[in-house]
Amino acid sequence: MPMGRIWEGGGKLMCWFVLPYLLLLPLPCMGFLPNFWSRVLTLSWDSHTHQYITEQSILNVTLETLKGSPAEEQTRLGRGFRRAVGEVVKSNAAMDFLSSTRSDPVYHFDSERVDSSTVMLRQFWAQTLLSVRAKEYQSARHSLGQLFHSLQDFYSHSNWVEMGRQSIYLHLLQPEEPVIPVAKEDTPTCMECFSAACRNNLMPRLTNAQQHSQLLTTGYFSTFPPKPQGKCSHGGILDSSRSMGAKGGINKDSTSPLFSPHYYLHMDAAALATEATLTVLRDLRDNVGDKAFLRLFSVKQAPALVFVIDTTGSMFEEITAARLRAHSIIQSRASSPTQTDTFLLVPFHDPAVGPVYETDDPNQFMQHMENLMALGGGDEPEMCLSAIQLALTHSPPLSEIFVFTDASPKDAHLFDAVKALALEKQSKVTFLLTEDPNYTTEVRGRSRRRRRRKRRITQNWSPDRFSLYSSLSSVSGGLTIFTSNSDIHRVSAIVEDNTAADKVTLLHVESDQELMSSHSFRVDSSLKNVTLHVTGVLIECILTNPSGQSQSLLSEKGSLADLEHFKGLYRISLLSPIQPGQWKVHTKSDGHLTFNVIGDSCVDFLYYFATVTNETHPGLARVEGNPVAGVPAFLVLAVTGLAPEEDVFFSHVTLLGAQGDTLHQVTLNSSSSSSSSSYSVDELVGFVESVPRVPFCVRLTGRDRRGNKLERVSTEMVQPTHVQIQILSVPRLVPGHSTMVDFDILNHGPARLLSLSMDDDRGYLHKRGPHRFHVAEQGSFHDQVNLHTPSTAQAGKTVTLTLTVRALDSADSNYAVTYLTVVPPDPDTSPPSCSAAGGQSTCPSICNESSWSVSLVVSDRGRSGLAALQLQRGEGILTLFLSPPTTEDSLGDSQQQALRDQMTNRDHHHYKAILEKEDSPLNVSELVQGSSQPLWARYTSSCCSAQAELLVWDTAGNMKRCHLTPDQQRQQRDRSSETSGTGRITLPGIFFLLLVLLWS
């Protein structure tokens, strides 16, 4: 679906960059191409990539779930949605780029490792379910991306399409569905092929349409594992095994015969891969419910309200201000679509940090705020960074975290880890700091005490004791505000400004000049409620509009803007009507200033740096952490919030230094091969000839249909470096066991000493560092970290592991963040069953004169026991029994209505309940005795509604989808599809159905 035209003449990419990389590619392709750039490198513009299939499928199922106008809903999905989808796509593509997965045939359904790949696929599914139910959405997106990659590869690498199959292979994720045997190692599967395009090179049995005699095979690639004689190769010009017998190959990765011998079947394979991806998403939605599904993809995500609050005795006024501000925000947005749905509070002092209060209920959040008390004291530093680390770990990406304190950090060793989390999640950290004139130092006893920290720095305090806070806010794009006790409530208005929905940034710069400075920002016609925040001390401030009209804000009122001045903060609001065009602000200051201009608009962008990979798969690999300074890289941007009818041209981005100076301008090209982009290829690509060597932020520039300029700024400061960390494996954590995580450190500078620190949010690490080691010039260092998961660890929970490396001879540093999921040691992966046990079918041609019914036995084949049932589709009524029903238990409409209106308790063995389509899932875990006890059900419906669908869950989260039809009792067949997972079921919306009836 179009999302607005973002580039005229799309497809005019940097083709000069393609051929040199093609010549460098040494190894074979594996699976569909990873992302849009792969189509450039392989010159196959119309190929469907992993990225395209994944993005389109997520978009389509999301719009299905919202049930609104697709065009309108698509525009309002939000920046959070685009980032969440990007995380899934990144995880999908990483399977082709990580050294631990790119050459392993199990991850790609290669080399006839179908059985092992199927086991792994089901593990990904189980892990995704666990994470969603535990509300660990980032981990869920990671495992979902891995699942999609392997699942999609099956249709590209196997002979499924060549067998004439036009529907997906259900057995991959549904163990009870029919299985197709895999060809044995000594069974030849391919014939010789001596051309680029291999037609009819599979052995006859491998293309047989008769299901009873079909065999599965997948292609071998390169030299590992060795290809037996007569087996099929992956094929293509990059596959060294293609010249071994049998020559040729069968992959359908692209539409290019150079890379894909079965290129002519690419679209068929892509269609089946898409259908399989859609099926997984719909099953996931049915498992966890609509609300959790939409939260997984951050659909229409309102900004989170995240407070980190010092609760020592001097903080009474700050706590009161935060409490009043939270109440104001909640009240002003009550019953509004922009109401915050994530509230997070982390209290701290010394030594206690937390607990984390996390809720989606504003009333519960306010209760937590009311319970905060300012008590105690002690020496002045507090555990502030530990609390911020907790807030970053628990809050969604793109959050803004507000820290209320008057103390410096006692836990400065955590700064690198906290900075890494802020940058990885693209979250801002803003400090509201107050000062303490009563802080005293007793030199003789060298002890410090804090009676009441008031609000200004004295000579006893280190002048840079808040420098870590200033550095963290500067890097993350937040602010550091030094204010007073009397002004803290009014200063906290910045919380309300910055957490409103659809906030975009137009300018974010810092100025250290004590004389005059001048900055400009551009307002476009889509913007509303433009506000300028300035921190520091202003001597003069003149605002000029695009027409040249000026207003001296400190000395006069005018028609351009209103100024509110509190200690430490100037809040300037542009007055309506706001003239589009370039605005300027001229200031004279007494020291450091920070400028931040924000406005309301749904048009924004996300970006990442990437490099061309020439390993096992051509494509753009996303740079993890900070980019390497002084080397070429690609800058990839995704624009969000464009309406379908909008015709916007984005021409370039500018890399801006910390003080707003231009470092580099990068021309943008569309990643689409057509002039009208769809959502999944709505990306812009720029080539950076040399990444700057100083910190910078990114400004996007374009023009709307009227030719007016449009600008947006991403406020986090990119920190170019000469050192990198690459995490090579992301294993699962098993309670009671130790787990190793492998990583490499790459040194792009001279030989030197580096310092490595490790941290996790649950205390599972054996060692945290810092650990010093020497790395040669342009050298690397390989190591592992060891985590021990306690036997009491809860399945589904996520451990956030942060690695940071710093050079001892320079400012070079970098980070890597990964999410590890706790899984049960022996999961129940067997889904429930539902089998037909009789019924009546008398459906004549005039359907409204008759009804049909079918009886079922519902049971759990595993050891968990039944948990819940839901009638998802069908216009009839499902009646449940605890013992086999008699013939006369088939009731008419009047009798069924009577059952709904009464509750009796005559016989425990004949509990009965009635389910209809609109009912929420019925919790049956307390109705059944033990894991093996079945339920009996009878479904009755008018012949005008000839199909129904029943969902059945066990307490481990495995789901079975039972299809009910009028002829089911005659055929005694179960045409159901089920999915498996692990962990206890916590279905959103599950509640006990009150209509539990007794029958005699």
N, C-alpha and C positions, 0 to 999 in steps of 0.2 A: 504494500500500500504506500502511496507516495507520502512523503513527509515534508513537502516543500522542495523546490528546486534549489540546490545549493551551489551549482556550478554549471555554467553554460559550456558545452563542448566537452562533457565528461568523457573520459577514455583517452584524453591526450596526456598520458602519463609520461614519466621520465624514461622512455624506452631506451635511451642511450645507456641507462644504468642496467639494463637487463642482460644483454648478451655476455658481458664479462663475467657475471655471476653464473650464468648457465655453463660457461666453460669451466667454472671452478667446482661444480657440483660433482662429488665423487661417488656418492652412494645412492641406492635406490629410493624411490618414493614409497611411502607406506600409507595407504588409506587415502580417503578423499584429501584434496589439498587443504592445508590448515586454514588459510585466511585469504583475504582479497588479494594480497600481494603475490601469492602463489600463482594466481592466474596470469599476472604480468610476467613472472619468471618463466612460466611454461607456455606462454603465448596462447593460452586456452581461455579466452575471455568469457565464454559462456558456461564454463564449468561451475558446478555447484560445490562449494567448499564446506568444510566442517563449520566454519563461522556462519555461512549463509543458512545452512540447514538448521543449526542451533538457534540462531536469532529469530528466523521466521517462525519456527515452531513455538518458541517461548512467547513471542508476540501474539500468535494466533490463539493459543490456549488462554493467555491472559485476557485477551479481548472477549473470548467466549465466557470467561468467568465473570467479567464485569457486566456483560449483557446489555451494554449501552450502544450508542452509535459508534461504530468502529473508528470513523474519522475523528470525531470529537474526543473519544476516550484515548486515542493514540496520542493526541496532542498533549493531554493532561497526565500522561504516565509519569513524567517527572525525571529529573536528573538522577535520582536515586535508582530508578528502574534501569536506566541506561548503564549505570555503573554495575548494578547487580548482574545484568545480562553479560556485561563485559567480563565479570569474574568467572562466569561459567565458560565463556568463550576462551578466556585465558587458560583455564584449567584443561579444556579440551585440546587446545593447540600445544600445551606444554607436553602432552604425551608424545609428540613428534620431536620435541626439542630437548627434553631432559635426558641426560646420558643414562639414567637408570631405567628409562622406559622406551626410548626411541628405537632401540635395537632388539628389544625383547618381543618375540613373536606372540607371546600370550596377551599382550596389551593390544594387539592389532589383528587378532584372528589370522595369523600367518602360519605357514609351515604345518598346516593340519593340526594345530594345537587347539582344536575347537572345544574339546572337553574342558581343558584347563582355562581357556578364555571364558567359557560359560560360567564356571565356578567363580572366577574373578568378577565377572559382570554382576552376578547376584550379590557378591560382597559389596560392590559399589552401591547397589540398590539398597541393601540393608543399612549401610552406613548413612546414606542420604536420609532414609526414614528416621533413623535414630537421631540424627542431628536436627532435623526439622522439629521433631517432637520435643527435643530439649531446647528449642528456640536458639540453637547454634547455627544461625543461617549462613554465615560465611563458610563454615565447614561443609554445610550441606551443598552450597554452590560449587565448592571444590570437587566433592565426590560425584556430584551430578555431571559436571563437565567431563570427568574421567569416564563415567558410564556412557555418556553420549558418544565419546570418541570411539570406544571399542564397539559399541552397538552399531554405529554407522559404518565402521570399517568392515563388519561382517558382510554387508551387502556389496561392498566394493571388491572384497578380496576372495569371496567364495564363489562357487558355481550355482548359488541359489537362483540368480536371475536366469542363467543359462538352462536351468532345469524347467523353465517356463513358469516359475512361481510368480503369482501376481499378488500375493498377500504376504505379510511378514511372518517370520519364524517365531511363533509364540513360545516354543520350548526354551528359548534363550533365557527368559525371565519367569517362565511359568512351568515349573517342573512337571506338572501333570499332563501337559500337552504332549502330543506325539513327538517322538524324537526320530530324526533321520540319522542313520549310522554314518560314521566317518570312514573313508577309505583306509584300509590297513596300509602299513608301511611298505609292504611288498606288492601292493596293487597299483599298477600303472594308471595314471589319471589323464595324461596329456599325450598328444602326438606331436611330431616335429612340425615346427612352423618357421619358415625362412623369410618372412616379410615383417614389416613393422606392425601391420594390422593382422592379427591372428583370428581368422574365422574358422569355425568348426575344428578347432584343435583339441577339444576335450574328447576323451573316450566316450563311446556311445552311452554307456551306463551312467556317465556323469551328466548327461543331458536328457536322460529318460524322464518322460512326464508321468510314468506310472509310479505312484508313490511307494508301492510295496517293494520296488526294486531300485530305489534311488540311493545314491551315495553322495555324501558331502566331501568336498575337498577345498583347500585354500592354497594359494601360491607360496612357494619358497622364495626367499630373496637373499642376495649376496651369498656369503659362505657360512653363515651361522644361523641355524644348524645346517649341516651339509645336506644338500638335496639328493635324495635317492634317485637312481636311474628311473626314468619314465614318469617322474612327478612333474607337476606344473610349476613354472616359475611365476613370480610376481610380474616380471616383465618390464619392458621399457628400456630406453637407452642408458639408464643409470644403474640397472640391475646386472651385476656381474654373473649371476646364475642363469641369465637368459640364454647363454651360449652353451650351457650344459644340457644333456639330453633329459627330458625332451625340450628342445629349443623353443623359445617364444615366451608366452606368458598370458595371464588371464585378468590382470587388474583392470578395474573400471574407474580409476581415480579421477580421470579428466576426459575432456573431449579431444585431447591431442593424441594421435597415433604414435608420436615419438615417445610419450611417457606411459601410454595405456594401450596395450595390444587389443583390449576389448572396449576401446573408446566408444564404439557405436552403441554400447549398452549402458553408457554412463548415466543417461537420463533415467533409464529404468531403475538402475541401482540407487540413484539419488532419490527417486520417488519413494522407493521402499524404505530407505534410510529415514526419510522425512516422516513417513507414516509410523515407523517404529519409534521415532523421537516423540511424535505427538501422543502416541499411546502411553509412553512412559509418563509424560507430563500429566495426562488425564488421570492415569492411575494414581500418581502422586497426589493430585488434587483431591481425588476421592478418598485417599487414605487419610490425609491430614485435615481436610476441610478447606473451604474457599478462603477463609480468613488467614489461616497459616500459609496457604499457597501464595496469596497476594503479599504477605509479609516477607516470604522467602525472596521475592523479586522486588521488594521495596516499592510496590506499586502505589503511586500517589502519596509517597511517604512525606508526612508533615515533619518539619524539623523537630528533633528530640530536644527536650528540656533537661539539661545535664548540669547539676550543681555539685561542686566540690567545696566543702565548707569546713573551715577550722572551727572547732568547738571548744577551744580553751576559754578561760574566764574573761578575757578581754574582748570577746567577739559578740557580745550581746547585740550591739547595734547592727552589725553585719548580718547576723542570723535573722534579725527582725526585717531588715531590708530585703533579703532574699525571700523570706516568707511572704512579705507583702507583694513583691514583684511576681512571684509564682502565682499568687491568688489573682492578681490583676490579669495576668496572661490567660489563666484558665477561664476566668469569668468573661473576658472579652471575646473569647473564641468558643464559648459554649454553644453546642448544637451547630457548629460551623464545620464545613468540610476541611477547613484548615486547622481544626483542633489537633493539638499534639497527641500522638498515640504512644509515645515512649517517654517515660519520666524516669530519671535516674538521680539518685542522691548518694554521695559518698562523704560521710563525715570523717574527720581525722583530728588527732592531736599527737601527743607523744607519750607512750610508744604506740598507742592503738590506732589502727586504720580500718575504716569500715564499721559495720558490714555495708555491703552494697544494697541499697533499696531500689529495686527495679520493678516497675509496674506500668500497665497501660490504663490504669484507673486514676483519673485526676483527683478524685476524692481521697483515695488511699495515699497518693503522693502528698497531698496537703496534710494528711494525718501524720505522715512521717516528718514533714516539716514542722508541724506543731510540737512534735515530741522532742525536737532538738533543744538542747540546753547548753548554755555557755558555762562550763565548770572547769575548775582546776587551773593549772598553769605550769610553772616550772621554768627551766632554761629556755631561751628564746627560740631556737630552731625547732621546727616541727616536721612531721613525716608527710610533707605536701606532695612530693613527686610520687610516692607510693600510692597516694590516693588518686592522683591524676592517671597513673598507670592503670588502676582498677577501672576508672571511668572510661578510659580509651578502650580497654578490653571489652567492657560490657555494652558500650554504646554503639549504635550503627555507624557505618561510614558516613562521611560528609556532615558530621555533627559539629556543634560548637559547644565547647566546655567552658563553664564560667567558674572561676576559682575565687573564693572569698577568703582572704587571710591577711594577717599583719606580721607574719613571721617568715623568716628565710628558711630554705630547705635544709633539713638535717640529713637527708638521704641523697646527697648530690651525686653519689655513684650511679644512680638510676637515670641520670639525665640522658645519656645516649639511647637507652632503651625506650624511654618515654618519647624522645624526639622521633625515633624510628617508628613507633606506633602511630604517632600523629601524622607523619608523612605517608605511611602505608595506607592509612584509612582516610587520608585527605580531610582530617578533622582540625578545626581551629581551637586554640586554647587562649582564652582571654582572662587576664588577672585583674581583679579589683582589690588593690592593696591599700591598707591603711597603715599609719605610722605611729610610733610609740615614744613620746618624749620622756617617759618615766623609766625607760630601760637604763639600768645602772650596772657598772662593772666594779666589783670589789677586787682591787688589784692584789691586796695582800693575800687574800685567801684564794685568788684566781677562780672564784666561783661567780656564776651569773645567776640572777634570778629575775623573774618577770612578774611584777605585781599587776600592772595594768598597762598594756601596750597601747599608747595613744597614737598619734598620727604623723609624726615627723621624724626624720633621721637626725640623730644627735652625733656628736663627735665620737661617742663610744662605739658607734656602729661602723662596720666596714662599709666604705662607699659603694662597693660592688656586691653587697650581700644579696641583692635581688637580681643580679646579672643573669643568672640561669633562667629566671622567669622571663626577663626581657628577651633573651635569646630564643626561648621556646615559643613565645608569642610571635616573634619576628619570623621564625622559620615556618611556623604553621599558618601564618596569615591572620593571627589574632591581634589583640592589643594588650598593653600593660598600662593600667591607669592607676596613678598614685592620687588618692583622694583623702577625704577627711571623714571623721565621725558624723559631722552634721550633714555632709553631702552624699553619704553612701547610698541613701535611698533613691535620691534623684539620679545619681550616676548609674544606678542599676537599671535605668530606663534603656540602656544599651542592650540589655538582655531581650527586652521586648522588641526592639528594633531588629536585632539580628536573627531572631528565631521565627519571624513571620514567614509565611509560605512564599516561595518563588522569589527569594532574595538573590540578586545578582550583584557582582562587584564591578564598578566602573573605574576605580582608581585605588591603589594601595601602595603607598610609598613612605619612606622614612627620610628625614632630613636632619643632618647634624650641623647645618650651617646656622650660626647665630645671627646672621644678617638677613637680607631679603632672600626669599626663595619663591619660585613660581611653578605651579603645576596646573595641568589641564585635564579635563575629563569630558567625555562626549555623551550627550543625552539623545536618545532616539525616540521615535514616536510611540514605541511599545512600552516605554518606562512610565511608572507612576511612583509617587512617594519617595522622591530622591532625598537622601539624607547624607550629610557629610559629618563624620566624627573626626575630631582633631584632639590628640593627646599631647600634653606638654603645656608650655606657657607662651601665649601669644602677646606680642606687643602691638601688632597691627595685622588686620586681615581684611583684604579687599576682594570682593567677589564680582566677576564681570560675566555678563551673559553673552550669547552669540551675536547680539546686535551692538555690543560695545557699551551697554549701560552698566554702570558700576555701583556698588553699595559698600560703604565702609562698615563692616558688621559690628565692630567693637564700639563705634561712636554714634551710630544712627540706625533708626528703623527705616525700612524701605520696602519696595514692592518685589524684590528678588527673593529674599529669604528671611527667616526668623532665626535668631541666635539664642540659645540657652547656654549659660556658662556655669559650670560647677567646678569645684576644685579638681584639677587634673583632666577635665574633659570639656570640650566645646561641641555642642550638638547643633548643627546648622541644617534647617529644613527648607528646601526650595519651595516657594509658593506657587500655587496654580494660577494661571496656566503656565506650565514649564515649557520654555521655548526649546525646541530641538536644536542641536548643534553643539559647538565646542564652548564649554564654560571654562573660565580660568579663576584660580585663586592665588592671590599674591599675599605673602605673609612676611612678617618680621618677628623673630622669635628670640627667646632667651633660653637657648639650649635645644635639646633634641625634640623633634616633632614627629608624629606619625599621622598620616592622612589616610582615611578610609571612606570611600564614597560608595553607597549602596542604593539600590532601587528595586522596585517590584517589576518583574518581567519573567515570563516562563522561558524565554530564549536564553540558553546558557550553553556551556560546552564542558567536555572532559577531554583529557589528553594523556598520552603516554609516549615515551621514547622507545624506539625499537631498532634492531639491527638485522640485516639480512643474514639468514642462516644458510649454510651450505653443507649441513651435516646429512642427515638421512631424509630430509624433506625440505624443498625450497619454500621459503616464506619469510615473513617478518616475525622475529622472536622479540617479545616484549622485554625491555630492560628492567630487571628487578633492582629496587633500590635506586641510588643516584646514578646518573649516566657518567661515563668516563670523559674527562675534560680533554679538549684538543683533538678529538677524533670525530669522523663523520658519523651521523646517526639520522634516522628518520623520526619525524614528529607526526604522530597520528592523532587526529582530533575527531570527536563525535559531537555534533551539534544537537541539542535537545530543545523541545518545545516549539518547533516550527509547525504551524498549521499547514494542512495539505495545499491550501491555495496560495500560501506565501511563496514569493519568488525572491529569494535572497541570494546574493553573490558574496561569498567570503573569499577574499583575495590573498591575505597573508596573515602571518602572526609576527609579533615583535617580541624578542627576548629582552626584558627590561631589567636593569640593575636595581639594587635595593633602593636607590634614590631616584628611580624613574628614568635613568639615562638609557638610551637605546644601545644595545650591544650587538644585535643581529636581527635582520629582517628575513623571514623565510616565506617564500612563495608557496601557495597551496594549490594542489590539484585534487580532483575528485577521485575516489577509489572506484567509482562506478563507471561502467563502460557505456552507459546511456545517459542522456541529459536529464532524465527524470528519475531521481534516485528513489529506491525503496528504503524502508527502515533499515534493513540489514546491511546495506552498503552505504549508509548515510555517514561516510567518514571522509575526512580530508587528510591529505598526506603532503608533508613538506620535507625537503631534504636539507638538513643542517650540515654544511660543509665542515664545520668545526665547532663542537660544543664549547661554549664559553668557559673560561677558567675561573670565573667568579660567580657567586650566587646570582640567580635571576628568577623572575617570574614570567608568565606567558600572557600576552594580550592578543586577542583575536580581533581582526578588523574585517568588516564587510560593508555592503550597501544593501538597502532595502529596495523595493520596486520603484520608489520615487527617486532613487539615487542618493538618499541621505545615508551618511556613514553610521555604522553600528559597531560598537566596541564592547567587549567583555574581558575581564581580567580574572585569571586564576591566581589567588593570593599566596598560596604556599610557595616558599622560596626553594627552588631546585639547588642542590649543593653539589656541583661538579667535583669529581674526585679522580684519583689514580689507583684506587683499590676497589675490588669487588668481592662480594660473597655470593656463592651459588650453592643453594641447598639442593642436594642430589637425590634425596629420597624423602618421602613423606609417609612413614609407616603408620600402621594402626597401633594403638596402645591397648594392651590386655592387662586387666587387673591382676596384680601379683607377679608381674613379669617386668623385666628390664628391656628397653628398646634403644637401639642406636640410630642416630640420624647423621648421615654423611653430608659433608659439605666441602667445598673448595674455596680457597681465598686466592684471588688473582692479583698480582702486583703489576700495575702498568707504569710504575716509576722506577727509580734507581733501587739498588739493593739497600735494605733498611730493616729496622726493627718495627714490628707491628704489635699491637696489643688487642687481644680478643676478649670480649665479655659475652656472657650468655645469661639469659634470664627467662623464667617462665612464670605464669601467673598462679600456679598451683603448688609450687615447691617440689616438683618431681625431679629436678636436675640433681645429679651427683655433685658436679662442680660448676661454679659460676664464673670463675676468673676474678680479676683479669689475668690472662695468660699471655706471656711475651714470647715471641719467636722471630727468627730472622728469615727473610725471603729474598732471594736473589733478584737482580734486575730482570724485569719482564718474566719473573718466575711465579710459581704457585705453591700452595701449601694445602695438603689434604688432611682432614681430621674428622673426628666424630664427637658427638655429644651423647651422653648416656642419661636416659630418663628412667626412673623406676616408678611404675604405676602401682599405688597401694591396692591391696585386695579389696578395700572398701570403695574404690573409685566407682562412680555412677556411670553406667553405660550411656553413651550419647553425649556426654560432656566433652568440651573442647579444651585443650591445653594450647595456649598461645606461646610459642617459642620465638624469642627474639635474639638474634645474634648481631653484635656490633663490633666493628673493627676500626682501629684508629692508628694512624702512623705516629711514631714518637718524634719524628723530625719535621713534621709539617701539620697543616690543618686537615690533611686528607682523612676522610672517614667514610664508612658506608654501613649498610644494615641489610638484614634479611629477616622477614617475619613469615612464619608458617603456622598452620593450624593442624593439630593432631587430635584425632577423635578416639575416645575410649570405646572399645567394643567388647561385648561379652565373650568369655573364652569358649563357650559351647552353645552357640545360638540355636534357637528353634527356627528353622527355615521352612517347615512344612506347613502349607496353607490349609485352612479348613476345607471341608468337602460338602457338597450338597447333591444328593442323588434322588432321582424320581422314584416315588413309591406308589404310584397309582393316580387316578383322577378321572374326570369326565370331559369328553370333547364332543359337543353336538353343535357345531357352528354352521348354520345354513347360509345361503347367499344373502339373506336379509339379516344383518348382524345384530340389529337392536332388539331382536326378538328372543335371543338366546344368550347363554353364558357358557364359560368353560372354566375348568378348574384343574389344578395339578397338586399332588401331595409330594412333599419332600422330607428327607431326613437330613438334618444339618448337624455335622459333627466336626471335631478337630482331630486331624490325624497325628498332630504333634503332641507334645507333653504340656502345652500351655493351657488349653481349655478355651472354650468360646468366650468372646468378650462383648461383641456388639453386632447388631444387624440393622440394615437400613434398606427400605424399598426405594431405590433411586429412580426407577422408571416403571410406568404402568399405571393404568387408571383403576385397577381393582383393589382388593383388600387382602392382606396377608394375615392369617390367623396362626398363632403359635401355641403349641401344646408341650407339656412335659412328659406325656406318654402318647402312644399311638392313638390318633383320633378314630372314632367310630364313624360309620357312614353317615349317621344322622348329624354329625358335627358340621356338615356343610349347611350354613345358615343363609337365609334370605336377608334382604336389605334391612327389613324392620327388626329382625332378631339381632343383626350385627350392630345396629344403632342402639338397641337396648343394652348390649354388652358394653358399649362405650360409656353408658350412663350409670353403670352399677359396678360395685366391687363386692364380691362375696368371698367367703373363706371356708368352703365346705370340705375341700379335699386337697391337701398339699400336692398330691401327685398329679393334679390336673390344672395346674396354673395355666392361664391362657392370656394372651395379649394380642392386640390388633394393630397392624401397621398399615399406614397409607403413604402415598408418595411424598407428601409435604412434611412428614414427620422427621424429626431429628433422629440420629442413630440411637437405637434402643440398647441400653446396657443390660446384658443378660448374664454377666459373670456371677451374680448372686442367685440367679434362678437355677443354674445347673450345679450339680453336686460333683465336684472332681473334674479333672481334665478330659475324661473320656465320655462323660455323659452327653448324649445327643439331645437335640430339640427336633420336634416334628412340626411341620408347617403345611398349611393348605392355602394356596392362592386361588382366589375366585375373581373373575372379571367378565365383563360384557365381551361378546365376540367382536364388537367394534374396536376393541383394544386387544390385539392378538399377540402382544409381546410385553414382557416385563423383565426387570433386572433387579436382582437382590444382591446386596453387598454383605459379606460375612467376614468379620475379623476375629482372630484369636488374640489372647492377651500379650502375645509376642509381637503383634502388629502385622502379621501376615494376613493378606486379604484374598478372598475369593469372590469373583464376579460370576454370579449364577444367572444364566439366561433362561427365562421361563416362556414356553410356548404351548399352544393347545395340544399338539401331538406328542408332547414330551413323555407322557405316561406310556404311550405305545412303543416309542423307540427306546425308552429306558436309557437315554443318553444324557450326558452332562456336557453341554456346549458352553462351558464356562472358561473364563480366563482369570487367573489369580496372580497375585504378586506376593513376594515374600519380603520380610524385614525382620528386625530384631529390636528388642527393648519392649518395655511395657507400653501398652497403648494409652495415649492421652489424647483422644480425638477431641478437637475443638467442638463444643456444642453438645458433647455427650452428656446426657442426664438421665436419671431413672424415669422411665415412662410410668405414669401413674395408673395407666390402664392395665394393670396386672390382675387378671380375673381368675376366679375358680370355676371349674366346670365339673358337673356330675351328670 
